[in-house]
Amino acid sequence: MSTTALTIGLLADAHCGRGVWHTRYFSDSPAKLAVCIDTFIQRGVDMLVNLGDTIDRLEDDPNDPADYLTAATEIIQRFDGDRHALLGNHDVACLTKDDLLACAGRQRPAYYSFDKAGIHFVVLDSNHFRDGSDHGPGHMPDDWADTWLGERQLAWLADDLAAAGDRPTIIFCHANLDYREIDGRRDPHVVCDHAAARTILESAGNIRAIFQGHCHPGHLQTIAGIPTITLRAMCEGPGLENNAYAIAHVSTDGSITIESFGQQRTIEIPH
């Protein structure tokens, strides 16, 4: 019988900033984030993973986005356990990867892997052009859909998963790795090199789940036996009643159950 190996606090797409854009309430996100972090502390989760888009900035906002990042980071750092922060597309539109990583206490590269409680974890960076160059302020795609992992990262991923052997493995990515279509075309939330990424992931034989953000409504899709969980965006809707986050309970065999909070939909992962 498997037992719980660890618990992971998960959040996505806080978009901390100023103002409102359509259904995204940037100004309400710091308060939502604080409640989320307090819950993780009270529940004693072992690890926190922020799936990206921590900050955002409207074109007419005169404030420095670094101030939004600093404020959000101060809230997140109240959790004194193991913390991991992915880079989202709005993060890198506001600040350089180097500045974002420095604030998170990390250096290059933005993608990496680690082991904890017998589980292998992989953090990916979906903010590249086709040639592997970085997205960044003043160097963003005209179309948000022009998003790639890139050949260099994919080669690293294949090697990393091979080295992990049969250890249960969980993948984290901001942009989406499960293929979907809208009106017969690739959903723009899905990375352009999804086919190459899926080949690597499905061939590994050890992937227990993929967690991602970016697509704000959130969803669950299982492809080739790999559940892909997209969290609902924290920034969607006004007030704390529209908060959204989750806790993943990971067992020693890699099976996962999800505990949902606020507007995060209930997720049943097939075992």
VEXSE-402433 format. One record per residue (C-alpha): chain; x, y, z. Coordinates in steps of 0.25 Angstrom, whole numbers, plus 5000, padded with zeros to 4 digits. Each point is the difference from the previous one (the first is absolute). Example, Ala and Ser with C-alpha at 12.3 -4.5 7.8 and 13.67 -1.06 7.14 Angstrom:
<nodes>
A; 5049; 4982; 5031 $
A; 5006; 5014; 4998 $
</nodes>
This chain:
<nodes>
A; 5000; 5000; 5000 $
A; 5006; 5014; 4996 $
A; 5001; 5011; 5010 $
A; 5001; 5015; 4999 $
A; 5014; 5004; 4996 $
A; 4998; 5015; 5000 $
A; 4990; 5011; 4998 $
A; 5001; 5011; 4990 $
A; 4993; 5014; 5000 $
A; 4997; 5004; 4986 $
A; 4996; 5014; 4995 $
A; 5000; 5006; 4986 $
A; 4998; 5013; 4993 $
A; 4999; 5010; 5012 $
A; 5003; 5012; 4990 $
A; 5003; 5009; 5012 $
A; 4999; 5014; 4995 $
A; 4991; 5012; 4999 $
A; 4986; 5001; 4994 $
A; 4990; 4991; 4993 $
A; 5001; 4994; 4986 $
A; 4987; 4993; 4996 $
A; 4998; 4989; 5010 $
A; 5014; 5002; 5006 $
A; 5001; 5007; 5013 $
A; 5014; 5003; 5002 $
A; 4999; 5009; 5012 $
A; 4992; 4989; 5008 $
A; 5011; 4990; 4998 $
A; 5010; 5003; 5011 $
A; 4989; 4998; 5010 $
A; 4996; 4987; 4993 $
A; 5014; 4996; 5000 $
A; 5002; 5003; 5015 $
A; 4988; 4991; 5003 $
A; 5006; 4989; 4992 $
A; 5013; 5000; 5006 $
A; 4994; 5001; 5014 $
A; 4992; 4987; 4997 $
A; 5013; 4993; 4995 $
A; 5007; 5004; 5013 $
A; 4988; 4995; 5009 $
A; 4999; 4987; 4992 $
A; 5015; 4998; 5001 $
A; 5002; 4997; 4986 $
A; 5014; 4995; 4996 $
A; 5002; 5008; 4988 $
A; 4995; 5012; 4992 $
A; 4999; 5001; 4985 $
A; 4996; 5013; 4993 $
A; 4997; 4997; 4986 $
A; 5003; 5013; 4995 $
A; 4994; 5014; 4996 $
A; 5002; 5005; 5014 $
A; 4999; 5015; 4995 $
A; 4994; 5008; 4988 $
A; 5000; 5014; 4996 $
A; 4990; 5008; 4991 $
A; 5005; 5009; 4990 $
A; 4996; 5013; 5007 $
A; 5005; 4995; 5013 $
A; 5012; 5010; 5004 $
A; 5005; 4991; 5012 $
A; 5012; 4991; 4999 $
A; 4996; 4986; 4999 $
A; 5012; 4996; 5008 $
A; 4992; 5006; 5012 $
A; 4989; 4990; 4997 $
A; 5010; 4989; 5000 $
A; 5006; 5004; 5013 $
A; 4987; 5001; 5007 $
A; 4995; 4987; 4995 $
A; 5014; 4993; 5003 $
A; 4999; 5006; 5015 $
A; 4986; 4993; 5001 $
A; 5005; 4987; 4994 $
A; 5012; 5000; 5009 $
A; 4992; 4999; 5012 $
A; 5000; 4985; 4997 $
A; 5013; 4996; 5005 $
A; 5000; 4986; 4993 $
A; 5005; 4996; 4986 $
A; 4995; 5010; 4990 $
A; 5001; 4999; 4985 $
A; 4995; 5011; 4990 $
A; 4998; 4998; 4985 $
A; 5001; 5012; 4990 $
A; 4987; 5004; 4993 $
A; 4998; 5007; 4988 $
A; 4996; 5013; 5007 $
A; 5011; 4999; 5010 $
A; 5010; 5000; 4988 $
A; 4993; 5011; 4993 $
A; 5002; 5009; 5013 $
A; 5014; 4996; 5004 $
A; 5012; 4993; 4995 $
A; 5002; 4985; 5003 $
A; 5013; 5004; 5008 $
A; 4992; 5010; 5009 $
A; 4989; 4990; 5002 $
A; 5009; 4989; 5004 $
A; 5008; 5009; 5009 $
A; 4988; 5003; 5007 $
A; 4997; 4986; 5002 $
A; 5014; 4997; 5005 $
A; 5004; 4992; 4988 $
A; 5010; 5001; 4988 $
A; 4999; 4995; 4986 $
A; 4994; 4992; 4994 $
A; 4986; 5002; 5002 $
A; 4997; 4985; 4998 $
A; 5005; 4990; 5010 $
A; 4997; 4987; 5008 $
A; 5001; 4995; 5014 $
A; 4996; 4988; 5009 $
A; 4992; 5000; 5012 $
A; 4994; 4989; 5008 $
A; 5004; 4990; 4989 $
A; 4992; 5008; 4990 $
A; 5007; 5006; 4988 $
A; 4995; 5014; 4996 $
A; 5003; 5008; 4987 $
A; 4998; 5015; 4999 $
A; 4999; 5005; 4985 $
A; 5001; 5014; 4994 $
A; 4990; 5002; 4989 $
A; 5005; 5014; 4997 $
A; 5008; 4999; 4987 $
A; 5000; 5003; 4985 $
A; 5002; 4989; 4990 $
A; 5015; 5002; 5000 $
A; 5001; 4999; 5015 $
A; 5002; 5014; 5003 $
A; 4993; 5006; 5012 $
A; 4987; 5008; 5000 $
A; 5002; 5012; 5008 $
A; 4996; 5015; 5002 $
A; 5000; 5006; 4986 $
A; 5003; 4987; 4994 $
A; 4986; 4993; 5001 $
A; 4993; 4993; 4988 $
A; 4989; 5007; 4993 $
A; 4991; 4988; 5002 $
A; 5000; 4994; 5014 $
A; 4999; 4987; 4993 $
A; 5014; 5001; 4995 $
A; 5005; 4992; 5012 $
A; 5011; 4989; 5000 $
A; 5008; 4991; 5010 $
A; 5011; 5000; 4989 $
A; 5009; 4989; 4996 $
A; 5010; 5002; 5010 $
A; 4990; 4998; 5012 $
A; 4994; 4988; 4993 $
A; 5013; 4993; 4999 $
A; 5003; 5003; 5014 $
A; 4986; 4995; 5004 $
A; 5002; 4987; 4993 $
A; 5014; 4998; 5007 $
A; 4994; 5004; 5013 $
A; 4988; 4990; 4999 $
A; 5010; 4989; 4996 $
A; 5009; 5002; 5012 $
A; 4987; 5000; 5009 $
A; 4998; 4986; 4996 $
A; 4987; 4994; 5006 $
A; 4999; 5010; 5011 $
A; 4986; 5006; 5000 $
A; 5001; 5014; 4993 $
A; 4991; 5012; 5000 $
A; 5001; 5012; 4990 $
A; 4998; 5014; 5002 $
A; 4998; 5010; 4989 $
A; 4993; 5014; 4998 $
A; 4995; 4998; 4986 $
A; 4993; 4988; 4996 $
A; 5005; 4986; 4996 $
A; 4987; 4993; 4997 $
A; 4996; 5002; 4986 $
A; 4986; 5006; 4997 $
A; 4993; 5007; 4989 $
A; 4991; 5012; 4998 $
A; 4992; 5002; 4987 $
A; 5009; 4989; 4994 $
A; 5013; 5007; 5004 $
A; 5010; 4998; 5011 $
A; 4996; 5007; 5013 $
A; 5009; 5011; 5002 $
A; 5003; 4997; 5014 $
A; 5007; 4987; 4995 $
A; 5015; 5001; 4997 $
A; 5004; 5000; 4985 $
A; 5009; 4988; 5002 $
A; 4990; 4992; 5008 $
A; 5001; 4987; 4991 $
A; 5015; 4999; 5003 $
A; 4998; 5003; 5015 $
A; 4989; 4989; 5000 $
A; 5008; 4990; 4993 $
A; 5011; 5002; 5011 $
A; 4990; 4999; 5011 $
A; 4992; 4988; 4996 $
A; 5013; 4993; 4996 $
A; 5006; 5002; 5014 $
A; 4989; 4990; 5006 $
A; 5002; 5007; 5014 $
A; 4991; 5012; 4999 $
A; 4989; 5000; 5011 $
A; 4994; 5014; 4997 $
A; 5003; 5014; 4993 $
A; 4995; 5012; 5008 $
A; 4999; 5013; 4992 $
A; 4993; 5014; 5000 $
A; 4998; 5010; 4989 $
A; 4986; 4996; 4995 $
A; 4992; 5007; 5011 $
A; 4987; 4992; 5001 $
A; 5009; 4988; 5003 $
A; 4997; 4985; 4995 $
A; 5004; 4986; 5001 $
A; 5004; 4991; 4988 $
A; 5007; 4987; 5000 $
A; 5008; 4996; 4988 $
A; 5007; 4987; 4998 $
A; 4998; 4997; 5015 $
A; 5006; 5013; 5005 $
A; 4990; 5009; 5007 $
A; 5003; 5015; 4997 $
A; 4994; 5009; 5011 $
A; 4998; 5015; 4996 $
A; 4997; 5008; 5012 $
A; 4990; 5011; 5000 $
A; 5006; 5014; 5000 $
A; 5000; 5007; 5014 $
A; 4998; 5014; 4994 $
A; 4986; 4996; 4993 $
A; 4988; 5007; 5007 $
A; 5000; 5011; 5011 $
A; 5002; 4998; 5015 $
A; 5004; 4988; 5009 $
A; 4988; 4992; 4996 $
A; 5006; 4998; 4986 $
A; 5014; 4995; 5005 $
A; 5005; 4987; 4994 $
A; 5011; 4991; 5004 $
A; 5003; 4985; 5004 $
A; 5008; 4990; 5008 $
A; 5005; 4988; 4993 $
A; 5002; 4987; 5009 $
A; 5010; 4992; 4993 $
A; 5002; 4985; 5005 $
A; 5012; 4992; 5000 $
A; 4996; 4993; 4987 $
A; 4998; 5013; 4993 $
A; 4985; 5000; 5001 $
A; 4994; 5014; 5002 $
A; 4987; 5005; 5007 $
A; 4996; 5015; 4999 $
A; 4994; 5008; 5011 $
A; 4993; 5013; 4994 $
A; 4998; 5013; 5006 $
A; 4991; 5012; 4996 $
A; 4996; 5000; 4985 $
A; 5010; 4989; 4997 $
A; 4992; 4989; 4994 $
A; 5000; 4986; 5006 $
A; 5010; 4992; 4993 $
A; 4999; 4985; 5000 $
A; 5013; 4994; 4994 $
A; 4999; 4985; 4995 $
A; 5009; 4991; 5007 $
</nodes>
